Amino acid sequence: MLNNLSSDNVKYILTILAVCAIIVGFFLDKIAAEVFYTTIGSIITHFYQGNKVKELKTEIEAQKIELQSLKNG
């Protein structure tokens, strides 16, 4: 099973573990509220922005293909 893990999957697993550790640490009063909210906010922003970047790249590639077909056609 470990041989089938891609680098993206490993990143996601490590992110989930880190988020779980931060949440547990917050509720056990081991992590300050400022650190908790900042970290969780950063993670949410990162994934939201990452999805937006992927959408924009897909749109740009589609527009490049359309421009190329208009140029050739």
Backbone as ProteinMPNN parsed JSONL, in Angstrom:
{"seq_chain_A": "MLNNLSSDNVKYILTILAVCAIIVGFFLDKIAAEVFYTTIGSIITHFYQGNKVKELKTEIEAQKIELQSLKNG", "coords_chain_A": {"N_chain_A": [[0.819, -1.187, 0.0], [1.95, 1.247, 0.728], [3.632, 1.763, -1.382], [2.009, 2.783, -3.317], [1.452, 5.382, -2.731], [1.276, 8.693, -3.692], [3.189, 11.745, -4.004], [1.494, 13.875, -3.554], [-0.561, 12.669, -2.085], [0.823, 11.978, 0.235], [1.433, 14.529, 1.185], [-1.161, 15.426, 1.755], [-1.923, 13.632, 3.767], [-0.025, 14.231, 5.771], [-0.755, 16.874, 6.238], [-3.343, 16.555, 7.257], [-2.731, 15.148, 9.604], [-1.221, 17.12, 10.933], [-3.127, 19.156, 11.26], [-4.982, 17.832, 12.872], [-3.38, 17.426, 15.141], [-2.973, 20.082, 15.925], [-5.604, 20.848, 16.514], [-6.255, 19.073, 18.6], [-4.27, 19.829, 20.432], [-5.103, 22.45, 20.899], [-7.59, 22.085, 22.194], [-6.712, 20.797, 24.455], [-5.483, 22.761, 25.793], [-2.822, 23.245, 25.149], [-1.949, 24.652, 23.036], [-1.997, 28.012, 22.098], [-4.831, 30.169, 21.555], [-4.483, 32.124, 19.582], [-2.474, 31.054, 17.946], [-3.764, 28.748, 17.092], [-6.064, 29.737, 15.65], [-4.796, 31.294, 13.687], [-3.227, 29.391, 12.33], [-5.162, 27.541, 11.395], [-6.68, 29.272, 9.801], [-4.749, 29.958, 7.892], [-4.297, 27.483, 6.662], [-6.814, 26.942, 5.533], [-6.986, 29.113, 3.758], [-4.787, 28.539, 2.111], [-5.553, 26.089, 0.819], [-7.891, 26.955, -0.445], [-6.925, 28.981, -2.161], [-5.177, 27.415, -3.644], [-6.941, 25.748, -5.051], [-8.225, 27.689, -6.595], [-6.075, 28.56, -8.184], [-5.557, 26.234, -9.657], [-7.963, 26.086, -11.108], [-7.736, 28.44, -12.634], [-5.433, 27.841, -14.154], [-6.387, 25.708, -15.676], [-8.371, 27.02, -17.144], [-6.79, 28.842, -18.582], [-5.26, 27.084, -20.165], [-7.309, 26.003, -21.738], [-8.07, 28.282, -23.136], [-5.696, 28.799, -24.524], [-5.65, 26.609, -26.262], [-7.942, 27.133, -27.732], [-7.221, 29.572, -28.959], [-5.053, 28.692, -30.502], [-6.357, 26.94, -32.232], [-7.957, 28.773, -33.608], [-5.996, 30.277, -34.823], [-4.812, 28.418, -36.497], [-6.961, 27.671, -38.009]], "CA_chain_A": [[0.0, 0.0, 0.0], [2.803, 2.424, 0.807], [4.24, 2.016, -2.682], [1.035, 3.444, -4.169], [1.229, 6.753, -2.288], [1.941, 9.738, -4.457], [3.664, 12.826, -3.135], [0.321, 14.664, -3.149], [-1.25, 11.949, -1.019], [1.634, 12.109, 1.447], [1.221, 15.896, 1.664], [-2.497, 15.507, 2.346], [-1.912, 12.877, 5.026], [0.721, 15.017, 6.754], [-1.567, 18.043, 6.568], [-4.423, 16.101, 8.139], [-2.127, 14.866, 10.912], [-0.855, 18.383, 11.574], [-4.364, 19.835, 11.667], [-5.514, 17.089, 14.025], [-2.529, 17.723, 16.293], [-3.26, 21.456, 16.351], [-6.94, 20.865, 17.126], [-6.162, 18.396, 19.905], [-3.475, 20.704, 21.305], [-5.935, 23.596, 21.276], [-8.585, 21.686, 23.178], [-6.017, 20.398, 25.681], [-4.83, 23.991, 26.268], [-1.378, 23.202, 24.896], [-1.699, 25.608, 21.956], [-2.732, 29.261, 22.321], [-5.914, 30.428, 20.611], [-3.959, 32.896, 18.46], [-1.769, 30.123, 17.066], [-4.78, 27.867, 16.52], [-6.859, 30.427, 14.63], [-3.907, 31.699, 12.603], [-2.848, 28.207, 11.568], [-6.342, 27.028, 10.701], [-6.98, 30.245, 8.752], [-3.738, 29.824, 6.839], [-4.54, 26.226, 5.954], [-8.012, 27.131, 4.721], [-6.621, 30.029, 2.674], [-3.886, 27.832, 1.201], [-6.292, 25.16, -0.022], [-8.814, 27.722, -1.281], [-6.131, 29.614, -3.206], [-4.663, 26.338, -4.492], [-8.017, 25.351, -5.96], [-8.425, 28.796, -7.542], [-4.953, 28.544, -9.119], [-5.789, 25.104, -10.559], [-9.041, 26.479, -12.012], [-7.204, 29.421, -13.58], [-4.542, 27.152, -15.077], [-7.237, 24.954, -16.593], [-8.998, 27.996, -18.037], [-5.749, 29.369, -19.471], [-4.942, 26.037, -21.141], [-8.433, 25.924, -22.674], [-8.002, 29.464, -23.995], [-4.557, 28.606, -25.426], [-6.079, 25.659, -27.289], [-8.888, 27.838, -28.593], [-6.454, 30.528, -29.765], [-4.268, 27.93, -31.458], [-7.259, 26.444, -33.268], [-8.357, 29.921, -34.421], [-4.822, 30.663, -35.585], [-4.6, 27.407, -37.532], [-8.187, 27.476, -38.788]], "C_chain_A": [[0.866, 1.256, 0.0], [3.456, 2.754, -0.52], [3.307, 2.794, -3.598], [0.782, 4.89, -3.77], [1.999, 7.731, -3.167], [2.389, 10.839, -3.499], [2.503, 13.718, -2.689], [-0.425, 13.986, -2.007], [-0.503, 12.047, 0.302], [1.458, 13.501, 2.043], [-0.133, 16.021, 2.356], [-2.56, 14.785, 3.688], [-1.181, 13.656, 6.111], [-0.052, 16.265, 7.176], [-2.689, 17.672, 7.523], [-3.887, 15.805, 9.526], [-1.776, 16.147, 11.651], [-2.09, 19.124, 12.066], [-4.973, 19.144, 12.881], [-4.697, 17.376, 15.285], [-2.792, 19.124, 16.829], [-4.608, 21.536, 17.052], [-6.903, 20.226, 18.507], [-5.373, 19.259, 20.884], [-4.257, 21.911, 21.777], [-6.925, 23.222, 22.379], [-7.974, 21.179, 24.483], [-5.26, 21.564, 26.309], [-3.311, 23.935, 26.163], [-0.975, 24.216, 23.827], [-2.579, 26.828, 22.201], [-3.773, 29.465, 21.219], [-5.412, 31.188, 19.386], [-3.254, 31.998, 17.45], [-2.77, 29.231, 16.35], [-5.519, 28.556, 15.38], [-6.006, 30.868, 13.441], [-3.559, 30.513, 11.714], [-4.017, 27.665, 10.769], [-6.73, 27.978, 9.562], [-6.017, 30.143, 7.59], [-3.957, 28.564, 6.01], [-5.75, 26.362, 5.034], [-7.7, 28.025, 3.521], [-5.747, 29.334, 1.64], [-4.659, 26.91, 0.265], [-7.275, 25.884, -0.934], [-8.056, 28.358, -2.445], [-5.571, 28.568, -4.165], [-5.697, 25.878, -5.493], [-8.277, 26.425, -6.996], [-7.322, 28.801, -8.591], [-5.133, 27.403, -10.121], [-6.88, 25.441, -11.566], [-8.543, 27.466, -13.058], [-6.268, 28.781, -14.592], [-5.331, 26.364, -16.11], [-7.886, 25.885, -17.607], [-7.99, 28.564, -19.036], [-5.394, 28.345, -20.543], [-6.053, 25.911, -22.182], [-8.404, 27.106, -23.641], [-6.825, 29.373, -24.971], [-4.936, 27.677, -26.582], [-7.034, 26.338, -28.26], [-8.166, 28.83, -29.503], [-5.637, 29.81, -30.849], [-5.161, 27.415, -32.574], [-7.738, 27.582, -34.157], [-7.216, 30.372, -35.333], [-4.609, 29.71, -36.756], [-5.795, 27.309, -38.491], [-8.442, 28.561, -39.724]], "O_chain_A": [[0.532, 2.232, -0.672], [3.803, 3.909, -0.764], [3.766, 3.406, -4.563], [-0.025, 5.566, -4.408], [3.209, 7.607, -3.356], [2.009, 10.851, -2.328], [2.52, 14.255, -1.581], [-0.869, 14.649, -1.07], [-1.116, 12.183, 1.361], [1.347, 13.647, 3.26], [-0.243, 16.644, 3.412], [-3.18, 15.273, 4.634], [-1.656, 13.737, 7.244], [-0.007, 16.663, 8.34], [-2.956, 18.39, 8.486], [-4.512, 16.167, 10.523], [-2.004, 16.254, 12.856], [-2.092, 19.662, 13.173], [-5.428, 19.807, 13.812], [-5.257, 17.548, 16.367], [-2.829, 19.334, 18.042], [-4.741, 22.216, 18.07], [-7.451, 20.769, 19.467], [-5.767, 19.403, 22.041], [-4.101, 22.353, 22.915], [-7.079, 23.943, 23.365], [-8.655, 21.139, 25.508], [-4.486, 21.375, 27.248], [-2.602, 24.509, 26.989], [0.193, 24.592, 23.724], [-3.77, 26.693, 22.48], [-3.607, 28.99, 20.096], [-5.863, 30.927, 18.27], [-3.42, 32.164, 16.242], [-2.646, 28.983, 15.151], [-5.593, 28.024, 14.272], [-6.467, 30.814, 12.3], [-3.593, 30.618, 10.488], [-3.871, 27.361, 9.585], [-7.074, 27.523, 8.472], [-6.423, 30.231, 6.432], [-3.814, 28.589, 4.788], [-5.704, 25.939, 3.879], [-8.104, 27.725, 2.398], [-5.937, 29.513, 0.437], [-4.45, 26.941, -0.948], [-7.474, 25.473, -2.077], [-8.5, 28.28, -3.59], [-5.498, 28.809, -5.37], [-5.375, 25.641, -6.658], [-8.527, 26.112, -8.16], [-7.598, 29.023, -9.77], [-4.885, 27.587, -11.312], [-6.751, 25.123, -12.748], [-8.883, 27.35, -14.236], [-6.301, 29.136, -15.771], [-4.98, 26.357, -17.29], [-7.944, 25.571, -18.796], [-8.314, 28.744, -20.21], [-5.242, 28.703, -21.711], [-5.778, 25.733, -23.368], [-8.683, 26.946, -24.83], [-6.934, 29.815, -26.115], [-4.584, 27.93, -27.734], [-6.942, 26.139, -29.471], [-8.473, 28.915, -30.692], [-5.55, 30.284, -31.981], [-4.77, 27.446, -33.741], [-7.913, 27.379, -35.358], [-7.443, 30.793, -36.467], [-4.271, 30.131, -37.862], [-5.641, 26.91, -39.645], [-9.439, 28.532, -40.446]]}, "name": "protein", "num_of_chains": 1, "seq": "MLNNLSSDNVKYILTILAVCAIIVGFFLDKIAAEVFYTTIGSIITHFYQGNKVKELKTEIEAQKIELQSLKNG"}
